[in-house]
Amino acid sequence: MKRVFLPSLLLVGFVWIAGGVERGWAADSPSGPAPSGGFLGRTRDAAVAVAEHDASGAAATGVEQLNEAFKIALEKGLTDAKYKELLGRAGKYAKVVDLALKAIKMGNLSNECRVALVNGNRDEFAKAFNNLVREGVKMGAGTAGAAKGAKVGALGIKGGLLVLITVPAGAIIGGLAAEKLAEKAYDELLAGSITELGELIFDTVKGPPPGSASEGEGEPGPPGVGLPHPDDGSETEGQRPEKLRRFR
Amino acid sequence: MRKWVLYGCVLALWAGSAWAEPAGDDKPSAALATLVTAANLFRTEASDNVEQAVRKWGTPAFVRKWNREVMTLFDKEEHIEWHDFFSSAVLWCGRLAGREGVVALYSPWSDGAVLLRIRLAGEKTRLTDFRALSGEALRGEPLPDKPSVARTLRLYAGAEIPTLALARLYADSLRAFEAHFPLEGRPDLSPAGFAKNAGSIGQETALIKTRMLHRMRMFNDFFGQAGNRPFLAAAGHLIKALEAEDAKAVLARLAAEQPTEVVETVFEMPVSVRGGFAPNFFGRNNGKVLVGLVSPTAPQWILMVQMEERPGAAPALIMEALDLNVSGQIVALAEKEAK
């Protein structure tokens, strides 16, 4: 009997709180307004809105507002210098956090590339891919040392696209290939997205395969999509997608 | 004795799934129930407005420490990470001494914990101190000499299926907590031998924040990409169906190969729990999409829904349920099968 007393009491309290909070009740607590449903309430409302209204009108606004909050938090978190101020440049924490943030940033950029490709937006793709290469160069510099990173980074700029296509996962940028640890980390973390990216580049250049999700979603664009040079944003002959076909 | 530490067992007990060991001479305490209930109310409020919840429940010293040690790492626009953290954090308690005790809010999704020292003062319950710990520090794991993304973001790295990765994180973290936080004892946030490798609160929070940021990216992908709308819509339909009185509406949303026992078990939950399930995880595995659903009322229960695209039709869904309270058994079973 004793064994079930406390858990039963707590269960009652748990459910009671859940109901009480919905009613704006907060007994035995400091005064103040009660919450409106919390984070999961927001994700729940967004999912249900999409299901019931296909994210049109007010429902779309709610989903967009929620997504905007994610986006802002992500961008601020990835670019904020507070980490470095707090953690310093040396030490295990700084290294672990730094590598994780770079990986998240890289994954996000590859995602941007994917979106641009799916949408058939060549300008956006060029911009996103340029960012992807740039981040890869920084990664190479950060892990392999400044001088070595710069050298390897330069290779990454020229060969980045080709490496991306010929190697399904892992060494997407030349700089990563020089640093085994980073390569392994990226291989494990980003294998899926990078493989998809490579496939989508081809799909965009040559048209999506029959029955694929991207088929019919906008214009894939003709062959000859220009990619900017990562240094100055201009196109270079060697990076034109015609080159891709040789590596397929 | 240890079982009492696990507040999350409440629902499992109710469901009749995980309360097998006799507790001997354990004496339930009204003070414990009050402290845990108050801590859960704090958690619920912090999942909506962390700044307000801290001000409301914390002593002035607690608020100052929180702002100084934790919030310096977050801008106003970044509080949503904490809302995510608290909404799916599971409560453990220990080291109760009279009207004071320690409550841990552990989120396996961000693999981090906030340990709270909580006290009943008259009719008010107050948070008097806290400690933020990464899962690594909580479990006594040293940080690797060489940084590893796969290790830092292990739940999201795809090295093993998310449910097993979650179970492993949870089981190991709970074991470490139980070892140092028996039900009764001095309400100390840093008992001897606990979290020996922990860094400063700022360092620990920074590590937790990397997981939070990865989750922001994950949510941004799920809610922001047009290509993921069919999966979001499928999750929304399933969530609505879970509010129904019987399982028929849910079964109608699931694939033919769905084990009905899972759905029947979910429908044993009170509707206040079942009706609150919400998207909390999004990932891809072997060409399939995984959507995790968590109810803020009982975050120890997780529904993992596997979705497979079908041309011209809604995705095919298969749902499994995970009770974090039996994480140890799940890990043991997986390791046995792996041999």
Boltz contact constraints between the chains, C-beta under 6 A:
constraints:
  - contact:
      token1: [A, 3]
      token2: [B, 23]
      max_distance: 6.0
  - contact:
      token1: [A, 5]
      token2: [B, 28]
      max_distance: 6.0
  - contact:
      token1: [A, 6]
      token2: [B, 28]
      max_distance: 6.0
  - contact:
      token1: [A, 7]
      token2: [B, 10]
      max_distance: 6.0
  - contact:
      token1: [A, 7]
      token2: [B, 13]
      max_distance: 6.0
  - contact:
      token1: [A, 9]
      token2: [B, 33]
      max_distance: 6.0
  - contact:
      token1: [A, 10]
      token2: [B, 10]
      max_distance: 6.0
  - contact:
      token1: [A, 10]
      token2: [B, 33]
      max_distance: 6.0
  - contact:
      token1: [A, 11]
      token2: [B, 10]
      max_distance: 6.0
  - contact:
      token1: [A, 11]
      token2: [B, 14]
      max_distance: 6.0
  - contact:
      token1: [A, 13]
      token2: [B, 37]
      max_distance: 6.0
  - contact:
      token1: [A, 15]
      token2: [B, 270]
      max_distance: 6.0
  - contact:
      token1: [A, 15]
      token2: [B, 272]
      max_distance: 6.0
  - contact:
      token1: [A, 17]
      token2: [B, 41]
      max_distance: 6.0
  - contact:
      token1: [A, 18]
      token2: [B, 272]
      max_distance: 6.0
  - contact:
      token1: [A, 18]
      token2: [B, 297]
      max_distance: 6.0
  - contact:
      token1: [A, 21]
      token2: [B, 44]
      max_distance: 6.0
  - contact:
      token1: [A, 29]
      token2: [B, 41]
      max_distance: 6.0
  - contact:
      token1: [A, 30]
      token2: [B, 56]
      max_distance: 6.0
  - contact:
      token1: [A, 32]
      token2: [B, 56]
      max_distance: 6.0
  - contact:
      token1: [A, 35]
      token2: [B, 45]
      max_distance: 6.0
  - contact:
      token1: [A, 35]
      token2: [B, 48]
      max_distance: 6.0
  - contact:
      token1: [A, 36]
      token2: [B, 48]
      max_distance: 6.0
  - contact:
      token1: [A, 38]
      token2: [B, 47]
      max_distance: 6.0
  - contact:
      token1: [A, 38]
      token2: [B, 48]
      max_distance: 6.0
  - contact:
      token1: [A, 38]
      token2: [B, 87]
      max_distance: 6.0
  - contact:
      token1: [A, 38]
      token2: [B, 296]
      max_distance: 6.0
  - contact:
      token1: [A, 39]
      token2: [B, 47]
      max_distance: 6.0
  - contact:
      token1: [A, 39]
      token2: [B, 83]
      max_distance: 6.0
  - contact:
      token1: [A, 39]
      token2: [B, 84]
      max_distance: 6.0
  - contact:
      token1: [A, 39]
      token2: [B, 87]
      max_distance: 6.0
  - contact:
      token1: [A, 40]
      token2: [B, 87]
      max_distance: 6.0
  - contact:
      token1: [A, 40]
      token2: [B, 278]
      max_distance: 6.0
  - contact:
      token1: [A, 40]
      token2: [B, 296]
      max_distance: 6.0
  - contact:
      token1: [A, 43]
      token2: [B, 278]
      max_distance: 6.0
  - contact:
      token1: [A, 43]
      token2: [B, 279]
      max_distance: 6.0
  - contact:
      token1: [A, 44]
      token2: [B, 278]
      max_distance: 6.0
  - contact:
      token1: [A, 47]
      token2: [B, 232]
      max_distance: 6.0
  - contact:
      token1: [A, 47]
      token2: [B, 235]
      max_distance: 6.0
  - contact:
      token1: [A, 47]
      token2: [B, 236]
      max_distance: 6.0
  - contact:
      token1: [A, 47]
      token2: [B, 239]
      max_distance: 6.0
  - contact:
      token1: [A, 47]
      token2: [B, 279]
      max_distance: 6.0
  - contact:
      token1: [A, 48]
      token2: [B, 236]
      max_distance: 6.0
  - contact:
      token1: [A, 48]
      token2: [B, 239]
      max_distance: 6.0
  - contact:
      token1: [A, 48]
      token2: [B, 240]
      max_distance: 6.0
  - contact:
      token1: [A, 50]
      token2: [B, 232]
      max_distance: 6.0
  - contact:
      token1: [A, 50]
      token2: [B, 233]
      max_distance: 6.0
  - contact:
      token1: [A, 50]
      token2: [B, 236]
      max_distance: 6.0
  - contact:
      token1: [A, 51]
      token2: [B, 233]
      max_distance: 6.0
  - contact:
      token1: [A, 51]
      token2: [B, 236]
      max_distance: 6.0
  - contact:
      token1: [A, 51]
      token2: [B, 237]
      max_distance: 6.0
  - contact:
      token1: [A, 63]
      token2: [B, 223]
      max_distance: 6.0
  - contact:
      token1: [A, 66]
      token2: [B, 223]
      max_distance: 6.0
  - contact:
      token1: [A, 67]
      token2: [B, 223]
      max_distance: 6.0
  - contact:
      token1: [A, 67]
      token2: [B, 224]
      max_distance: 6.0
  - contact:
      token1: [A, 69]
      token2: [B, 80]
      max_distance: 6.0
  - contact:
      token1: [A, 70]
      token2: [B, 216]
      max_distance: 6.0
  - contact:
      token1: [A, 70]
      token2: [B, 219]
      max_distance: 6.0
  - contact:
      token1: [A, 70]
      token2: [B, 220]
      max_distance: 6.0
  - contact:
      token1: [A, 71]
      token2: [B, 220]
      max_distance: 6.0
  - contact:
      token1: [A, 72]
      token2: [B, 77]
      max_distance: 6.0
  - contact:
      token1: [A, 73]
      token2: [B, 78]
      max_distance: 6.0
  - contact:
      token1: [A, 73]
      token2: [B, 80]
      max_distance: 6.0
  - contact:
      token1: [A, 73]
      token2: [B, 81]
      max_distance: 6.0
  - contact:
      token1: [A, 73]
      token2: [B, 216]
      max_distance: 6.0
  - contact:
      token1: [A, 74]
      token2: [B, 216]
      max_distance: 6.0
  - contact:
      token1: [A, 74]
      token2: [B, 217]
      max_distance: 6.0
  - contact:
      token1: [A, 74]
      token2: [B, 220]
      max_distance: 6.0
  - contact:
      token1: [A, 76]
      token2: [B, 75]
      max_distance: 6.0
  - contact:
      token1: [A, 76]
      token2: [B, 77]
      max_distance: 6.0
  - contact:
      token1: [A, 76]
      token2: [B, 78]
      max_distance: 6.0
  - contact:
      token1: [A, 77]
      token2: [B, 213]
      max_distance: 6.0
  - contact:
      token1: [A, 82]
      token2: [B, 73]
      max_distance: 6.0
  - contact:
      token1: [A, 83]
      token2: [B, 206]
      max_distance: 6.0
  - contact:
      token1: [A, 86]
      token2: [B, 202]
      max_distance: 6.0
  - contact:
      token1: [A, 87]
      token2: [B, 206]
      max_distance: 6.0
  - contact:
      token1: [A, 92]
      token2: [B, 143]
      max_distance: 6.0
  - contact:
      token1: [A, 93]
      token2: [B, 199]
      max_distance: 6.0
  - contact:
      token1: [A, 93]
      token2: [B, 203]
      max_distance: 6.0
  - contact:
      token1: [A, 95]
      token2: [B, 147]
      max_distance: 6.0
  - contact:
      token1: [A, 96]
      token2: [B, 143]
      max_distance: 6.0
  - contact:
      token1: [A, 96]
      token2: [B, 147]
      max_distance: 6.0
  - contact:
      token1: [A, 96]
      token2: [B, 152]
      max_distance: 6.0
  - contact:
      token1: [A, 97]
      token2: [B, 206]
      max_distance: 6.0
  - contact:
      token1: [A, 97]
      token2: [B, 210]
      max_distance: 6.0
  - contact:
      token1: [A, 99]
      token2: [B, 147]
      max_distance: 6.0
  - contact:
      token1: [A, 99]
      token2: [B, 149]
      max_distance: 6.0
  - contact:
      token1: [A, 100]
      token2: [B, 149]
      max_distance: 6.0
  - contact:
      token1: [A, 100]
      token2: [B, 152]
      max_distance: 6.0
  - contact:
      token1: [A, 100]
      token2: [B, 210]
      max_distance: 6.0
  - contact:
      token1: [A, 103]
      token2: [B, 149]
      max_distance: 6.0
  - contact:
      token1: [A, 104]
      token2: [B, 213]
      max_distance: 6.0
  - contact:
      token1: [A, 104]
      token2: [B, 214]
      max_distance: 6.0
  - contact:
      token1: [A, 104]
      token2: [B, 217]
      max_distance: 6.0
  - contact:
      token1: [A, 108]
      token2: [B, 217]
      max_distance: 6.0
  - contact:
      token1: [A, 181]
      token2: [B, 146]
      max_distance: 6.0
  - contact:
      token1: [A, 185]
      token2: [B, 148]
      max_distance: 6.0
  - contact:
      token1: [A, 185]
      token2: [B, 149]
      max_distance: 6.0
  - contact:
      token1: [A, 185]
      token2: [B, 150]
      max_distance: 6.0
  - contact:
      token1: [A, 188]
      token2: [B, 150]
      max_distance: 6.0
  - contact:
      token1: [A, 188]
      token2: [B, 157]
      max_distance: 6.0
  - contact:
      token1: [A, 189]
      token2: [B, 149]
      max_distance: 6.0
  - contact:
      token1: [A, 189]
      token2: [B, 157]
      max_distance: 6.0
  - contact:
      token1: [A, 211]
      token2: [B, 311]
      max_distance: 6.0
